[in-house]
Structure formats: C-alpha cells, structure tokens
Amino acid sequence: MAAEKGGCAKDFADSTIHVDVKDYYGKVLQKTSDLKSNACVAPAQPIPAFIRQALKKVHPEVTARYYGCGLVVPECLEGSRILDLGSGSGRDCYMLSQLVGESGHVTGIDMTEGQLEVARMYLDYHMQEFGYKKPNVSFVQGYIEALTEAGLEESSFDIIISNCVVNLSPDKKRVLREAYRTLKDGGELYFSDVYSSGRLPDEIKNHKVLWGECIGGALWWEDLLLLAEQVGFSPPRLVTASLITVDNKELQDILGEFKFVSATYRLFKVPKGSTKACQVIYNGSITGVEDSFHFDSQYTFKVDDVVQVDDEVASILSHSRFAEEFTFQPPGAPCEPCRVKPKVTKFLDVEMCLLDFSSSTRGQCVCSVNFLCATHPENPAV
C-alpha cells in the first residue's frame, strides 16, 4: 500500500490536460457554486437514510469543495478495501469510511495538492467523529492513469469507485487498465461519469473550461463498452443515468447538438464463460437494501424471490463479494415462490437519455426511476 503522502508518479509526466485540470480544481474552483454547469454536481435522486447520516458527519469544508456527478455508494461494503480515483477533498472517502467500518479501509488518490490538503486537514477530525481508534482512510498524491507508480499494489482492492473523474483523463483506457490491475479477483469498478451522444470534436475537447467542467473529456458511451472489453472487465452494467444541462449560453453554443448524460456503471473482474445461467434467491442481508437490492437497470432482487439470471450476471454474483448474499440453483429447478424474470424492455442504455425530449421529438419517452427510457422514436419497447 502506498504511503499516505506519496508523491506523484515519477515515470508519468504531466500532460497539458493534467496541468489545466490541476489549475481548474486547485485555483479556479473554490466551492461548488463556482461550477458553470451541473455536470459535476450530483443529480437530485433519493439517497438512502443511512448514507444521508454518513454524509452529515463529513466536515462542511470538505463537502463545500466536493465536485461529482453522481452518488457512488455500491452495496455490501463492510470490511472492504476501497480505492477512490480522483478523491478530491475526500468527501466520498470519509462517507465510505463509515460504511466499511473500522476493519475496512478507504484510500483516496488525487493529483491536485490543493484538494489533498483539504482532505488531509480533517483526517483526525473525522476519525474522532466516527469513534475510530486508528485511521481507516489514507490519501495518496498521484495519477489515476499511473496507480502502479503511486505505489498501489496489484490485486489489493475489493472495490474501486470514481465520481466524475475518469472523463478528466486524456487516457481513459489506461485508467481502466490500472483499475483492473489493482482490483482483486471478483472486484468491482463502480463509477459515475459523464458520457456524450457521439465522439467529440477537437473544438470541444480542447476547450479548457469544458474539460474542467467534465464535459470536454466525456467519452462516447459506446466507447466505454469497447474499452472495458479490451481491458478485461465484464460488460458494463448500467445502474442509473440522467441528462445533464449546461445553463451557459456561450458553452452551449460550442457544444451544439451534442447531448450529455451522467451515468453510473458497474464493471467486474470476474471469469468469462465459466458460469451458466441460473436461478438466484437474495437473502436480504445487505445493509440498507434488506428488502430489495437494485443491482442495475435490468435486475432488482427482492428478498426471497427466485430470479432467473443470465450467464453474465450469474458469473458476477457467484464470483464477487455478493456470492454469500444469494442462494444459487440450476435453471428450471422447482421453487417457492415462483420465478421472477428480469425486465424484457429493449434497453438502449445511455443513448435513450441523450435524446432531445422536446415537443418536436417523434415518439414519447417514458423514463423509469432509473432514468432509463421505455420507448424510443425508432425502437419501440418490446
């Protein structure tokens, strides 16, 4: 594990983008209200009570310097080792510190010294607030593209999270590759980020403010699917997605017809092709989701219901930290209550949320609580 005050990677040089991002988040932005769009602000959506309580215990100054585009709190965290990519002021680290408990650990890595200074300043405050005898949070200065150089060991984390940071990197494939390397077998990359309706032109990608606002570096969502496969992850599972608005005419004029969405995905480091489709029964023992576990936009597991899952989800559930939370049985096995099948809606993932749902749009889109559309002008729901 890296030392808390480890320096930036010696073999990884600052690009122009890294310098600009450091300047934007270290000097230009001093508080959330300085942002020029809602891309780096968590969308309004219900937050579970136990997470709200954890957030209330985070120091106000840490929260004031927080920039993110979603809520990155995966389930089943007790005792886990978590890495936060681009941890910034440490808000998510301190919130997760309470959820993993004193036996778990949270490491935050960030390249911006000003953000890390805020995070480290309140370490003792939070450990005292949480009643911990020793810190279970540490912060490392380094690059998310160079976790090795920052001293983070291979196969050392159960979960990696990131909140609106991957888009700030000029080399997203390297970010995913490094995340895959540092995850344990069965580990998960659970992250919220900004995605675009197409590959962005240089005019947008080279705009310093748009890049700093998490828009100029947005990945075309289909490229995420491609990069994840190339690195070795399981196919990305979409959890939630919501449209982003840019309430700044000057910036909107540059963006033109491109649309953007804040989306949370989960990617797993699990074997491929070794697990068959099966039936699973959720036992209801995960903190905060005892009655119903919303795994992704396709699967929600209600306690004691028997659910038919495909081979991909079967592999994820049986090879990850969720293995002990489910009972597994062969497909077609007799059961009580009857089997529950997953949604059969034709999911077009993020693309649906990138449509312009104005009065001129052909077709009416009906979005679920997961911000996914059930119909599409060109592709009606199944």
Secondary structure as GFF3:
##gff-version 3
##sequence-region A 1 382
A	DSSP	alpha_helix	16	23	.	.	.	ID=ss1
A	DSSP	pi_helix	24	28	.	.	.	ID=ss2
A	DSSP	three_ten_helix	32	34	.	.	.	ID=ss3
A	DSSP	alpha_helix	49	56	.	.	.	ID=ss4
A	DSSP	alpha_helix	60	64	.	.	.	ID=ss5
A	DSSP	beta_strand	81	85	.	.	.	ID=ss6
A	DSSP	alpha_helix	91	100	.	.	.	ID=ss7
A	DSSP	beta_strand	105	110	.	.	.	ID=ss8
A	DSSP	alpha_helix	113	121	.	.	.	ID=ss9
A	DSSP	alpha_helix	123	130	.	.	.	ID=ss10
A	DSSP	beta_strand	137	141	.	.	.	ID=ss11
A	DSSP	beta_strand	157	163	.	.	.	ID=ss12
A	DSSP	three_ten_helix	166	168	.	.	.	ID=ss13
A	DSSP	alpha_helix	172	182	.	.	.	ID=ss14
A	DSSP	beta_strand	183	196	.	.	.	ID=ss15
A	DSSP	alpha_helix	202	205	.	.	.	ID=ss16
A	DSSP	alpha_helix	208	212	.	.	.	ID=ss17
A	DSSP	beta_strand	219	220	.	.	.	ID=ss18
A	DSSP	alpha_helix	221	231	.	.	.	ID=ss19
A	DSSP	beta_strand	237	243	.	.	.	ID=ss20
A	DSSP	alpha_helix	249	255	.	.	.	ID=ss21
A	DSSP	beta_strand	260	268	.	.	.	ID=ss22
A	DSSP	beta_strand	278	282	.	.	.	ID=ss23
A	DSSP	beta_strand	292	294	.	.	.	ID=ss24
A	DSSP	beta_strand	300	302	.	.	.	ID=ss25
A	DSSP	beta_strand	306	309	.	.	.	ID=ss26
A	DSSP	alpha_helix	311	319	.	.	.	ID=ss27
A	DSSP	three_ten_helix	323	325	.	.	.	ID=ss28
A	DSSP	beta_strand	326	329	.	.	.	ID=ss29
A	DSSP	beta_strand	339	340	.	.	.	ID=ss30
A	DSSP	alpha_helix	350	353	.	.	.	ID=ss31
###
